[in-house]
Amino acid sequence: MSATTPFALLANATSLPWTEVPEWPVADFVPAVSQELTRGARLCSWFGVPESDGVRLVAVLAFDADNTLAVGRSRPFTGSYPALTTAHPQAHLFEREVWEQHGLVPEGHPWLKPVRRTAGNAPANGEFFRVDGREIHEVAVGPVHAGIIEPGHFRFQCAGEEVLHLEIALGYQHRGVEEALAGGPHRSTLAQMETVAGDTTTAHTTAYATLLESLAGTEAPLRAQWLRAIALELERLANHTGDLGALANDVAFLPTAAACGKIRGDFLNLTALLCGNRFGRGLVRPGGCRLDLDPARATELAKRLTVALADTDQADGWLWDAASVRSRFENVGTVFTAQATEIGLVGLAARACGLVRDVRYDHPAGWYRFAQAPVVVWPGGDVFARARVRSLEIQRSGKFLLEQLAAPTEGEIHAELAPPAGDTLAVVLVEGWRGEVCHVALTDPAGRFRRYKITDPSFHNWTGLALALRGTAISDFPICNKSFNLSYCGFDL
Amino acid sequence: MNAVPDIIFRLAWWLILAPLLPGLINKVKAWVAGRRGPPVLQLYYDLARLWQKGVVLSTLASPGFVVGPAVAWVALLGAVLLVPLGPAGAALSFRGDVLLMLYLLALARFCTAWAAMETGSAFEGMGAVREVSYAVLAEAAMVAALLSLAVQTGSVSLATMLEPSAGAGAVLLAAGLFTVLLAENCRVPFDDPNTHLELTMIHEAMVLDHSGPPLAVILHGASMKLLLFAVLLTESVLPMGDLTPFAAMGMLIGGILVVVVGVGLVESLLARFAFRRVPLLLTTAVLLCLFALLVAWKGGAV
């Protein structure tokens, strides 16, 4: 980043008056964003804000190396604009989304089609990219799947067992989350935040609560921030462990599959010990937390955590020691580092491509300003790397948790919040277990949400799965899919 | 032996005992994983349940969709009746019955693949292609194994071929035939009988669209095939001809149980292979059986 960026800089979990966000005519705005992305920024979010009779485009960028975020906006306009995607593929889904929501046409976008359910049409009804040739066959999977998973449609173009192209059509779970948030916060908003993606409850509620706190110009009491960090890491442990078990199950390696299924339950029960709910619902509240962790339960938590971590270590050991598992994971579903940068991969999928990309480290907020787990990076970009990053993050997060439980901070867990400031833009990034959860809110003069934009890590990473499949055997799709384990509802909103 | 009890004994053995094997394998797997696991008789319950259900038929499928599984089951029943049961011998035995058994097994496979192609589904097409490609190698190994037994005993009748042990090549033959057993019966590391993922299935993908009684027939046929291979493996490796009938029968049952536990342990401790590595293992099985043949052919002369 150069010191002379024309964008407004702000730290994670802070806010900025809307009028201080620099604006450009759209013809200059897109090149300005493009220039920052070329200089190494990352597109965290890109959305439209209706104003007068047009729509403004807003870009939220992250300069990871400089630990800062940047925002900019265009003047209101209608019709079309030169697409950002042609130069920066990481914008492709964002531009499709803006086209779907506001009708702004990105000129030159190579594959302009809706990203979610629109106008009563099921997502899979549209045109799909097709490969021609006598030896080519097409395989359609979903939206109804064999396992107990969410609905999504996958269209493969194959030559024999080899996948040439995969197109993913989602949107079956579009519930209208962003529309429901407009005019908020409502009484139901917190409950909605807890279910944006059910397995990422803590990350999404923490992002929402932090956002309201920054709009109120305050922060939650430190003990509440400490509790949120503990809940967030427990969420990471449970999901990573479950994923390792699922990966083992998909290659029919039973010992780890059976053990990890059980240990995931142990971690979920620890979250239940913390807040009474296995998925972390009802803990995080704007202004702090609803429940405290008394010393007796903290001791119990640390004790059971130590046991569960030891169990995971053992189950993990079986997985890495089995040559038959290694041969299934290695060099399968590779996303190359250059591709990962280009499509803006986030979270553990990015770290498995050797990219140092972790919000807890790059843009620390909340308790992570005082204590951090080291960033786990593994080169390779294949299924093995993604499994390995999970396994190492379990170790690091576990250690982090034990350290934090041993050194609690005392004090209040909740503080009354002032009403949100009017005409203000606030940005919060939280490193959920999949990766960067990005919440952006813009308030109207009365302090209500004029626009609330949620970007789940899955929104960035589904493209990574599609790329990982190129040149891979179609029978390896399940392990590639499991190695990303992306959220359908977090994408569909 | 009287004809009527003999027939009842054989049918009971092949038709009623066969579904026990998958249940035992699952128990072994559950035991290794520290789970309780499904009941040993689960497959019987499943068969009874499926038999009472209706059949969902695709409008695209020809009658071959239902005829296929039926012919396959009859072919498998024909094949198992040719296999001698230790001291009890085979229901039907003649010179060259080993060839008929091989062809009946091939016919069963053809019919299952045919029924799979009837649906026009991408999954079943892929499953049939995979099954048939791997069968090329598995059948080669099987032929080499039987050839080595034929060379050793100088007979092409199963009853005579399986009476003595395979001699010096027994270990080679055991390893080769066990690999063929795993491949032919869709066990790990070739296929995963537990998986729900259509894209990775071989045999399971072929029968995805079958339901009700035809599915029951397919599942029952598969269990008979597993028992057939277990009996064949035990008899070709262990010397049963010299023992008293009771000892021989005990040895046969013991051998089958060892095979079952072996399959369960393999499934518990090994991950499944990627498809591109399957031919490698099957080629190894072919070579093992060929070496057994070499031992049987040249070993006697030394």
Interface residues (C-beta under 8 A of the other chain):
Chain A: H137 E138 V139 A140 V141 A146 G147 E161 A248 D250 V251 A252 F253 L254 P255 A257 A258 A259 A322 S324 V325 S327 R328 V332 A473 I474 S475 D476 F477 P478
Chain B: K29 V32 A33 G34 R35 A122 F123 G125 M126 V188 P189 D192 N194 T195 H196 L197 E198 L199 T200 E267 S268 L269 L270 A271 R272 F273 A274 F275 R276 R277
